[in-house]
């Protein structure tokens, strides 16, 4: 059985679990079933954006089920493969150029210009992997995807952190009933943290950086 959590972020910047399921396989049909259940549970029917890795089955399922959802690929999963496809000794000096190109470009034109320049400097014209991720740039490069609000998320690290969180409560030795009880305990802990953050926001005032009336006014009306 495969544990498939759907996680996001709340107004406190905390990771929260929206839904989860146990899947018997990783076929497209299984993910379609999961996404259809997610849609049924949402008041707006479709999330604005979803971040996944480049798994083909997931990509097909999103295209079939979440028609009005922007599908973004996890930048972290893509960038961690640099050392796999680009020899760390030979191309180490160009890693910084790629990082600046990807993270500091303000618009698509700037990204493409810097990308071509870096490819030329490193003589990587024939690198098939770089060609493939460039073709997918509309799904993962910040200059192309930042028009969709993502609450500061650029990848599926939230899912990775949720895995680490739930592993504190469950293990592969748990029976199903015991797993459910432990899982509910973990959710209760997560919700308690959110309620505690709500309490702080309602009852405490933020520390202001400057003694300005405008900053004080914004602190009173802004919801963190």
C-alpha positions in Angstrom: 0.0 0.0 0.0 1.2 3.5 -0.9 0.6 6.4 1.4 -0.5 9.4 -0.7 -0.8 12.7 1.2 -2.0 15.9 -0.3 -0.5 18.7 1.7 -0.4 22.5 1.6 0.3 25.5 3.7 -2.0 27.6 6.0 -2.0 31.3 6.7 0.7 30.7 9.4 3.1 29.1 6.9 2.6 25.8 8.6 2.3 22.5 6.6 -1.2 21.1 6.8 -2.7 17.9 5.5 -5.7 18.4 3.1 -6.3 14.8 2.4 -4.6 11.4 2.1 -5.3 7.9 0.8 -3.7 4.5 0.6 -3.2 3.5 -3.0 -2.6 -0.1 -4.2 -0.5 1.1 -7.2 0.8 4.2 -8.9 -1.2 3.9 -12.1 -2.8 7.0 -13.7 -6.3 5.6 -12.8 -5.4 5.5 -9.1 -4.3 9.1 -9.1 -7.4 10.2 -11.0 -9.5 8.5 -8.3 -7.6 10.4 -5.6 -7.9 13.7 -7.4 -11.6 13.2 -8.0 -12.2 12.6 -4.3 -10.2 15.8 -3.5 -12.4 17.8 -5.9 -15.5 16.5 -4.3 -14.3 17.6 -0.9 -13.4 21.2 -2.0 -16.0 24.0 -2.1 -14.4 25.4 -5.2 -14.0 22.0 -6.8 -10.5 22.6 -8.1 -7.3 23.7 -6.4 -5.6 26.7 -8.1 -2.3 24.9 -8.3 -0.7 21.5 -7.5 3.0 20.7 -7.2 4.3 17.2 -8.0 7.4 15.5 -9.2 7.8 14.6 -12.9 6.0 11.2 -12.5 4.3 10.5 -15.9 1.3 8.8 -14.2 0.7 11.8 -11.9 1.1 14.2 -14.8 -1.6 12.3 -16.9 -3.9 12.2 -13.9 -3.7 15.9 -13.3 -4.4 16.6 -16.9 -7.4 14.3 -16.9 -9.0 15.3 -13.6 -7.8 18.8 -12.5 -8.6 20.6 -15.7 -8.5 24.1 -14.2 -5.5 23.6 -12.0 -2.1 24.9 -12.8 0.3 21.9 -12.6 3.8 22.8 -11.4 6.8 20.5 -11.2 8.9 20.5 -8.0 12.0 22.6 -8.7 13.9 20.9 -5.9 13.5 17.4 -7.5 14.7 18.7 -10.8 17.7 20.6 -9.4 18.9 17.8 -7.2 19.6 15.8 -10.4 22.2 18.4 -11.6 25.1 16.4 -10.1 23.7 13.2 -11.7 23.6 14.5 -15.2 26.4 17.1 -15.0 29.8 15.9 -13.7 30.5 17.7 -10.5 34.2 18.1 -11.2 33.9 19.1 -14.8 31.0 21.5 -14.5 31.1 22.6 -10.9 32.1 26.2 -11.8 28.9 26.5 -13.9 26.5 25.4 -11.1 26.3 29.0 -9.8 25.5 30.3 -13.2 22.6 27.9 -13.6 21.4 28.7 -10.1 21.4 32.5 -10.8 19.7 31.8 -14.2 16.9 29.8 -12.6 16.3 31.7 -9.3 17.2 35.3 -10.2 15.6 35.8 -13.6 12.7 38.2 -13.4 11.0 37.3 -16.6 11.0 34.5 -19.2 13.1 36.5 -21.7 15.8 37.1 -19.0 15.8 33.4 -18.1 16.2 32.2 -21.7 19.0 34.7 -22.4 20.9 33.6 -19.3 20.2 29.9 -20.1 21.6 30.2 -23.6 24.7 32.1 -22.3 25.4 29.4 -19.6 25.0 26.6 -22.1 27.4 28.2 -24.4 30.0 28.9 -21.7 29.8 25.3 -20.5 29.7 23.8 -24.0 26.6 21.8 -23.1 24.8 22.0 -26.4 24.3 18.2 -26.6 23.2 17.5 -23.1 19.9 15.7 -23.5 18.8 16.2 -19.8 19.3 20.0 -20.0 17.3 20.0 -23.2 14.5 18.1 -21.5 14.2 20.4 -18.5 14.4 23.4 -20.7 11.4 22.1 -22.7 9.5 21.8 -19.4 10.4 25.3 -18.2 6.8 26.5 -18.2 6.1 24.0 -15.4 9.0 24.7 -13.0 11.1 27.8 -13.6 10.0 30.7 -11.3 10.0 33.2 -14.1 7.2 31.2 -15.8 5.2 30.0 -12.8 5.2 32.9 -10.3 2.0 34.3 -11.7 0.2 31.6 -9.7 0.1 32.2 -6.0 2.1 29.4 -4.3 2.4 30.6 -0.6 6.2 30.5 -0.9 6.3 26.8 -2.1 8.6 26.0 -5.0 8.5 22.2 -4.7 7.1 19.2 -2.9 9.3 19.6 0.2 6.1 20.1 2.1 5.2 16.5 1.3 8.6 15.4 2.3 8.4 17.2 5.6 4.9 15.7 6.2 6.4 12.2 5.7 9.0 13.0 8.3 6.3 14.3 10.6 4.1 11.3 10.4 7.0 8.9 10.7 7.3 10.2 14.3 4.0 8.6 15.0 3.7 5.5 12.8 6.0 2.8 11.5 5.8 -0.2 9.1 5.2 -2.5 12.1 1.9 -0.9 13.0 -1.3 -2.9 12.2 -3.9 -1.0 10.3 -6.1 -0.1 13.3 -3.1 1.0 15.3 -1.9 3.1 12.4 -5.2 4.9 12.1 -5.1 5.7 15.8 -1.6 7.0 15.7 -2.3 8.9 12.5 -5.2 10.7 14.2 -3.0 11.5 17.1 -0.5 13.1 14.6 -3.3 15.1 13.0 -4.5 16.3 16.5 -1.0 17.6 17.2 -0.9 19.4 13.8 -4.3 21.0 14.4 -3.3 22.0 18.0 -0.3 23.9 16.5 -2.6 25.7 14.1 -5.0 26.7 16.9 -2.1 27.9 19.0 -0.9 30.1 16.1 -4.5 31.4 15.7 -4.5 32.4 19.4 -1.2 34.3 19.1 -2.5 36.2 16.1 -5.7 37.2 17.8 -4.4 38.1 21.2 -0.8 39.3 20.6 0.5 42.3 18.7 3.5 41.9 16.3 6.7 43.7 17.1 7.0 46.7 14.8 10.3 47.4 13.0 9.7 51.2 12.9 7.6 53.6 14.9 5.5 54.5 11.9 1.7 55.0 12.1 1.3 53.3 8.7 3.2 50.2 10.0 1.0 50.1 13.1 -2.2 50.3 10.9 -1.0 47.5 8.6 -0.2 45.3 11.7 -3.8 45.8 12.9 -5.4 44.7 9.6 -3.0 42.2 8.1 -3.6 38.5 8.7 -0.3 36.6 8.8 
